[in-house]
Amino acid sequence: MISNLADLDKFVNEKVIEPFDHRSLNEEVAEFRNTVPTTEILCIEIFKRLKTFPHAKLEAVRVVETSNNSFEYAGN
């Protein structure tokens, strides 16, 4: 086990789910006030937030919008 999954779940909830879920991203999330929150931009922001998890190395984030539209970001 690389990381305790309960710790990872808590981290994802704090950093991504709670700030984004049922929110107007343009109005309620500071990072998107001056940027259109496209799938690509959302994926990059989620990557930035999750890469700070101290107990594992993040490889990539994928956001699937529809069966025909998704974006994956693997950082720099």
FIZA-681240 format. One record per residue: residue in one letter; x, y, z of N, C-alpha, C, O in turn. Coordinates in nm, 2 decimals. Layout:
BEGIN
> type, nc1, nc2, nc3, cac1, cac2, cac3, cc1, cc2, cc3, oc1, oc2, oc3
> A, X, Y, Z, X, Y, Z, X, Y, Z, X, Y, Z .
...
REM end
This chain:
BEGIN
> type, nc1, nc2, nc3, cac1, cac2, cac3, cc1, cc2, cc3, oc1, oc2, oc3
> M, 0.09, -0.12, 0.00, 0.00, 0.00, 0.00, 0.09, 0.12, 0.00, 0.18, 0.14, 0.09 .
> I, 0.07, 0.21, -0.10, 0.15, 0.33, -0.10, 0.09, 0.43, 0.00, 0.17, 0.50, 0.06 .
> S, -0.04, 0.44, 0.01, -0.10, 0.54, 0.10, -0.23, 0.48, 0.16, -0.29, 0.40, 0.10 .
> N, -0.26, 0.53, 0.27, -0.39, 0.49, 0.34, -0.50, 0.55, 0.25, -0.51, 0.67, 0.24 .
> L, -0.59, 0.47, 0.20, -0.70, 0.52, 0.12, -0.79, 0.61, 0.19, -0.85, 0.70, 0.13 .
> A, -0.81, 0.59, 0.32, -0.90, 0.68, 0.40, -0.84, 0.82, 0.40, -0.91, 0.92, 0.39 .
> D, -0.70, 0.83, 0.41, -0.64, 0.96, 0.41, -0.65, 1.02, 0.27, -0.68, 1.14, 0.26 .
> L, -0.64, 0.94, 0.16, -0.65, 0.99, 0.03, -0.79, 1.04, 0.00, -0.81, 1.15, -0.05 .
> D, -0.89, 0.96, 0.04, -1.03, 1.00, 0.03, -1.06, 1.14, 0.10, -1.13, 1.22, 0.04 .
> K, -1.01, 1.15, 0.22, -1.03, 1.28, 0.29, -0.97, 1.39, 0.22, -1.03, 1.50, 0.21 .
> F, -0.85, 1.37, 0.17, -0.78, 1.48, 0.10, -0.85, 1.52, -0.03, -0.86, 1.64, -0.05 .
> V, -0.90, 1.42, -0.11, -0.97, 1.45, -0.23, -1.10, 1.53, -0.20, -1.14, 1.62, -0.27 .
> N, -1.17, 1.49, -0.09, -1.29, 1.56, -0.05, -1.26, 1.70, -0.01, -1.34, 1.79, -0.05 .
> E, -1.16, 1.72, 0.06, -1.12, 1.86, 0.11, -1.08, 1.95, -0.01, -1.11, 2.07, -0.01 .
> K, -0.99, 1.89, -0.10, -0.93, 1.97, -0.20, -1.01, 1.99, -0.33, -0.99, 2.09, -0.40 .
> V, -1.10, 1.89, -0.36, -1.17, 1.89, -0.49, -1.32, 1.89, -0.47, -1.39, 1.98, -0.52 .
> I, -1.37, 1.79, -0.41, -1.51, 1.77, -0.40, -1.58, 1.88, -0.33, -1.67, 1.94, -0.39 .
> E, -1.54, 1.91, -0.21, -1.61, 2.02, -0.14, -1.60, 2.15, -0.20, -1.71, 2.22, -0.21 .
> P, -1.49, 2.20, -0.25, -1.48, 2.33, -0.32, -1.56, 2.34, -0.45, -1.60, 2.45, -0.49 .
> F, -1.57, 2.23, -0.53, -1.63, 2.23, -0.66, -1.77, 2.18, -0.67, -1.85, 2.23, -0.76 .
> D, -1.81, 2.09, -0.58, -1.94, 2.03, -0.60, -2.06, 2.12, -0.57, -2.06, 2.19, -0.47 .
> H, -2.15, 2.13, -0.66, -2.27, 2.21, -0.65, -2.23, 2.36, -0.64, -2.30, 2.43, -0.56 .
> R, -2.13, 2.40, -0.71, -2.09, 2.54, -0.71, -2.09, 2.60, -0.85, -2.08, 2.53, -0.95 .
> S, -2.11, 2.73, -0.85, -2.09, 2.80, -0.98, -1.94, 2.83, -0.99, -1.89, 2.92, -0.92 .
> L, -1.87, 2.75, -1.07, -1.73, 2.76, -1.07, -1.68, 2.90, -1.10, -1.59, 2.95, -1.04 .
> N, -1.74, 2.97, -1.19, -1.71, 3.10, -1.23, -1.72, 3.20, -1.12, -1.64, 3.30, -1.11 .
> E, -1.82, 3.18, -1.04, -1.85, 3.28, -0.93, -1.80, 3.24, -0.79, -1.77, 3.33, -0.71 .
> E, -1.79, 3.11, -0.77, -1.76, 3.07, -0.63, -1.63, 3.01, -0.61, -1.59, 2.99, -0.49 .
> V, -1.55, 2.98, -0.71, -1.42, 2.93, -0.70, -1.32, 3.03, -0.75, -1.32, 3.06, -0.87 .
> A, -1.23, 3.08, -0.67, -1.15, 3.19, -0.70, -1.06, 3.17, -0.83, -1.04, 3.26, -0.91 .
> E, -1.01, 3.04, -0.84, -0.93, 3.01, -0.96, -1.00, 3.03, -1.09, -0.93, 3.04, -1.19 .
> F, -1.13, 3.03, -1.09, -1.20, 3.03, -1.22, -1.27, 3.17, -1.24, -1.35, 3.18, -1.34 .
> R, -1.25, 3.26, -1.15, -1.32, 3.39, -1.17, -1.28, 3.46, -1.30, -1.36, 3.54, -1.36 .
> N, -1.15, 3.45, -1.34, -1.10, 3.51, -1.46, -1.07, 3.42, -1.57, -1.01, 3.46, -1.67 .
> T, -1.11, 3.29, -1.55, -1.08, 3.19, -1.65, -1.21, 3.11, -1.67, -1.28, 3.07, -1.58 .
> V, -1.24, 3.07, -1.80, -1.35, 2.98, -1.83, -1.31, 2.84, -1.78, -1.21, 2.79, -1.83 .
> P, -1.39, 2.78, -1.69, -1.36, 2.65, -1.64, -1.39, 2.54, -1.74, -1.48, 2.46, -1.72 .
> T, -1.31, 2.53, -1.85, -1.33, 2.42, -1.95, -1.28, 2.29, -1.88, -1.22, 2.29, -1.77 .
> T, -1.31, 2.18, -1.95, -1.27, 2.05, -1.90, -1.11, 2.05, -1.88, -1.06, 2.00, -1.78 .
> E, -1.04, 2.11, -1.97, -0.90, 2.11, -1.97, -0.85, 2.19, -1.85, -0.76, 2.15, -1.78 .
> I, -0.90, 2.31, -1.83, -0.86, 2.40, -1.72, -0.90, 2.33, -1.58, -0.82, 2.34, -1.49 .
> L, -1.02, 2.27, -1.58, -1.06, 2.21, -1.46, -0.97, 2.09, -1.42, -0.93, 2.07, -1.31 .
> C, -0.93, 2.01, -1.52, -0.84, 1.90, -1.50, -0.70, 1.95, -1.45, -0.64, 1.89, -1.36 .
> I, -0.65, 2.06, -1.50, -0.52, 2.11, -1.46, -0.53, 2.16, -1.32, -0.44, 2.14, -1.24 .
> E, -0.64, 2.23, -1.28, -0.66, 2.28, -1.14, -0.67, 2.16, -1.05, -0.61, 2.17, -0.94 .
> I, -0.74, 2.06, -1.08, -0.75, 1.94, -0.99, -0.61, 1.88, -0.98, -0.58, 1.84, -0.87 .
> F, -0.53, 1.87, -1.08, -0.40, 1.81, -1.07, -0.32, 1.90, -0.98, -0.25, 1.84, -0.89 .
> K, -0.32, 2.03, -0.99, -0.24, 2.12, -0.90, -0.28, 2.09, -0.75, -0.20, 2.09, -0.66 .
> R, -0.41, 2.08, -0.73, -0.46, 2.05, -0.59, -0.42, 1.92, -0.54, -0.38, 1.90, -0.42 .
> L, -0.43, 1.81, -0.62, -0.40, 1.68, -0.57, -0.25, 1.65, -0.56, -0.21, 1.56, -0.49 .
> K, -0.17, 1.72, -0.64, -0.02, 1.69, -0.63, 0.04, 1.72, -0.50, 0.15, 1.68, -0.47 .
> T, -0.03, 1.80, -0.42, 0.02, 1.83, -0.28, -0.01, 1.72, -0.18, 0.04, 1.73, -0.07 .
> F, -0.07, 1.61, -0.22, -0.09, 1.50, -0.13, 0.04, 1.44, -0.09, 0.12, 1.40, -0.18 .
> P, 0.08, 1.44, 0.04, 0.21, 1.41, 0.08, 0.25, 1.26, 0.08, 0.37, 1.24, 0.09 .
> H, 0.16, 1.17, 0.06, 0.20, 1.03, 0.08, 0.20, 0.95, -0.05, 0.21, 0.83, -0.05 .
> A, 0.19, 1.02, -0.16, 0.20, 0.95, -0.29, 0.24, 1.04, -0.40, 0.23, 1.17, -0.39 .
> K, 0.28, 0.99, -0.51, 0.32, 1.07, -0.63, 0.20, 1.07, -0.73, 0.17, 0.96, -0.77 .
> L, 0.15, 1.18, -0.76, 0.04, 1.19, -0.86, 0.10, 1.18, -1.00, 0.19, 1.25, -1.04 .
> E, 0.04, 1.08, -1.08, 0.09, 1.06, -1.22, 0.01, 1.15, -1.32, 0.06, 1.21, -1.40 .
> A, -0.12, 1.14, -1.30, -0.21, 1.22, -1.40, -0.35, 1.23, -1.34, -0.39, 1.15, -1.25 .
> V, -0.43, 1.32, -1.40, -0.57, 1.34, -1.36, -0.64, 1.33, -1.50, -0.60, 1.39, -1.59 .
> R, -0.76, 1.26, -1.50, -0.84, 1.26, -1.61, -0.98, 1.30, -1.57, -1.04, 1.25, -1.47 .
> V, -1.04, 1.39, -1.65, -1.18, 1.44, -1.63, -1.26, 1.39, -1.75, -1.22, 1.43, -1.86 .
> V, -1.36, 1.31, -1.72, -1.44, 1.26, -1.83, -1.58, 1.34, -1.82, -1.65, 1.32, -1.73 .
> E, -1.60, 1.42, -1.93, -1.72, 1.49, -1.93, -1.84, 1.41, -2.00, -1.95, 1.41, -1.94 .
> T, -1.81, 1.35, -2.11, -1.90, 1.26, -2.17, -1.83, 1.14, -2.23, -1.70, 1.14, -2.22 .
> S, -1.89, 1.05, -2.29, -1.82, 0.94, -2.35, -1.73, 0.98, -2.47, -1.64, 0.91, -2.51 .
> N, -1.76, 1.10, -2.52, -1.68, 1.15, -2.63, -1.59, 1.26, -2.60, -1.51, 1.31, -2.68 .
> N, -1.59, 1.31, -2.47, -1.52, 1.43, -2.43, -1.45, 1.41, -2.30, -1.51, 1.40, -2.20 .
> S, -1.32, 1.40, -2.30, -1.24, 1.39, -2.18, -1.11, 1.46, -2.20, -1.06, 1.49, -2.31 .
> F, -1.04, 1.48, -2.08, -0.91, 1.54, -2.09, -0.82, 1.48, -1.98, -0.87, 1.46, -1.87 .
> E, -0.70, 1.46, -2.01, -0.60, 1.40, -1.91, -0.48, 1.49, -1.91, -0.43, 1.54, -2.01 .
> Y, -0.44, 1.52, -1.78, -0.32, 1.61, -1.76, -0.22, 1.53, -1.67, -0.26, 1.48, -1.57 .
> A, -0.10, 1.53, -1.72, 0.01, 1.46, -1.64, 0.11, 1.56, -1.59, 0.22, 1.52, -1.55 .
> G, 0.08, 1.69, -1.58, 0.17, 1.79, -1.52, 0.29, 1.82, -1.61, 0.30, 1.77, -1.73 .
> N, 0.38, 1.89, -1.56, 0.50, 1.93, -1.64, 0.62, 1.85, -1.59, 0.73, 1.87, -1.65 .
REM end
